[in-house]
Amino acid sequence: MPIPTPELGLVISYAYVWSHEAEAGQQEGSKDRPCVIIAAVEQKSDGTMIVTVLPVTHRPPHDAAAALEIPQGVKKHLPLDFERSWIVVSEANKFVWPGFDLRKVPGRDRFEYGFLPPRLFESVLSAGRAWAERGRSKITPR
């Protein structure tokens, strides 16, 4: 099973560490979850790839601007479960690709679910930029 190339909009399985967990000293994700790649930058000094991901959660956001709900049609396409889910834009993890926390998708012999549709991905980026402009984004380096 090959490790995928980190591409924008790709949804991967990843052991995400929430910002409050990192602030408490936790270094390992407590749960593998779908995450959306929003940035992949190659470092010129050594050729490593630095990837930034946003988490997907079943928990509704406290602030509607902090997350975007994933439409059921997209969840079916990827495929994800049928519970309501949100892409959180208020925080992210940044790590060297592929890293130790890339995981296999449950029940599949691969690391990725698939790509978000371009329109949804653009909405995610736009919501993330708006959140960042308020100075409220949290990025956890891993």
Secondary structure, 3 states (H helix, E strand, C coil): CCCCCCCCCEEEEEEECCHHHHHCCCCCCCEEEEEEEEEEEECCCCCCEEEEEEEEECCCCCCHHHEEECCHHHHHHCCCCCCCCEEECCEEEEEECCCCCEECCCCCCCCEEEECCHHHHHHHHHHHHHHHHCCCCEEEEC
